[in-house]
Amino acid sequence: MNLFVISNIGQLYQAQALIRKEHLDDNVMVILYTKLNTTILDYLVGSVDSSLFTNVEPLLLPNNPNKFTRRKLVRIRNQYEQLFNSYNFEKVFICSFESHYNFIKDISLERNIELMLFEEGTATYKFLIDHDVEEPNFAQRFKQALRISKNDFKKAYKNSFLHDIIRKSFIIQSIKALFKTAKRVAASLFTMKQRNRLKSSFYPNKIRSVFSTIEEFDELYVAFPNKAKEIFKAKRYNELVSDYSLNEETTNLIEESEALKNLTTESIVFVNQKYNVPIDLHVKVILSFLAERYANEQIFIKFHPKDTKLMKETFAKGISRYNLNAEIIDLDIEVPFEAILKVKKPKMVIGISSTSLIYTEKIIPSTITLSCANYYIQNLVSKKIDKKVIDTLTFHKKILETLSDIEVK
């Protein structure tokens, strides 16, 4: 019996592609969710190809499971143990190799169950780049702690005027900000590795592995096996690219959707990504890029699942302002872009550093892929956006360049 653990639609498609490719039988699907994302659960359950699984189980985790507390971690560990007690698994397939997924590894080792990693996206390869990222020194960490704390005190002052008892509110908010500042300054004395090592010493052995990274698997199923060999140890490295096979309902949705009816093989699609950038600035930079280079082309904007209503509205207003021949792809249910790609086959896909750019190359080689990461980053730098955001963008761009030969403008 095989266990597949997933938490989003992309992982579901990858899992089902793996099962079809390897002709696996007797599979159990566990869908991780929290009370903060229950809306996706019904859609995930509805998107499962029931012919591939003997059982599909939702597993409710505490909210924000990657923000550690001892109580929360003990609960998650116990939930995974109960799951393993309910079945006689021989193989376990997971997408992530950090945080509470270490508990799955621990239980698998204890019970002599094979552990497999299957591709989630470009995040699978992030440690190809990590060793190039310089750890901030103490002075840099200290300055960052003070900068964040300064914002906390500004919020305390601002929020105090939203209450009837101004003085009392300001005092309470300031004390909280002061306490957070003390914690940040103390944390700045140590590197990230040192902090994790110190924190783990206060946790019971049973849950201490949450601070570790899983580095060894029995097998890997990934899009870039040779790259994965540089990160993980495994007995076998298998190539896997999802076929994005669609059930009848999803195929009909794509073919009959009003939002997609004008998308043809002559269209350009921009796949949006969510970063900690003001929405107005993000939309302005993206639409400026498209207007400068593709003003006469038919363009479609595909949103990220986490994009807000405000993001969508801002894009809609910006399209008319820039006089672009562009349409919004806003579907009633979440569908991976790769599934749309497979049906519609547009001539070009543009993004910042989206995983979709890399998968487009593999799924539809005839479709041109382009990253606007350099343009995007340069514009943010000129607007003095937080360096942490710029560093994240640069890091994602490096992953893209490491895994592909996609042109970056």
C-alpha angles and dihedrals in degrees: 000000000000128000121208118191117198139160107184142036096259091055090049092056091047092050093050092047089052092050092051094046095048095036091232119183133196097034129172120202119207116191115202116211142152133214087261093065106033091129091072094050098075091047092050091049090048092050095054115112096233092199089070098053137057090200140009117202128185112215116200113215126190115271114276094009092184092061098084129226123158093238093049094049094048089052093051092047090051091049091054091048091052089051093052090046090057096059141033099236122187097178133025123200120199135169101207129062102192143064118012092355084081087073089061089052092048094050091045091053092047091053098039092245119154115247121214132186120210126188121275099173138281089325086076088071101041094115089065085074103029095085089059093056111095115229109238113250123235095268091052093046091048093050091048091051091052092045093054091044091052088059090049091056091047089053090047090054093044096045092048090071091057091069132074094231098054100177095048092046093050092050093050093046091047093051090052091049091048091052091050090049092054090051093048094048091049090049091051089067088073138052120243092261092048092050092050092047091050094046093048091057089067093054127083116259090248093067102023094100090073087088092057136083122234105239102167131058136166091235140359128212106194142144093240110037094171091055091046090056088066091059111029137041115226142154091233136017114203127189114236129177115169115245089209090219107187130216116234094260094054093043090053091047092056096042095046100035116124088211091059103034094100095045107109141162087275094057132104120220125202112202108209126218132199117236132161091266126122107267095231091053094044093052093044093054095046096046091045089055092049093044093051094052110020106029092134097045130094106250133190126196115215112195129219115247089245095051113122130231088252091056091053094046092049091052091048092053093043094053092063092042091056091041092233125165089232138137134197121240103212111158126188091236132033113265122175110249089232089064090054089045092055092054101037103032099201117200095239141020121198128188144143101247103321120159085231090073092060095043091048089061090054100039100041108015091179091065113091116233126203135176121210092192096122093050091046095049093046091054093049092049090054089054091051095240115181111288090229090064091047091049091051091050092047090049092052090047090054091053090051092050092046094053101039148017093238112151112250117205 
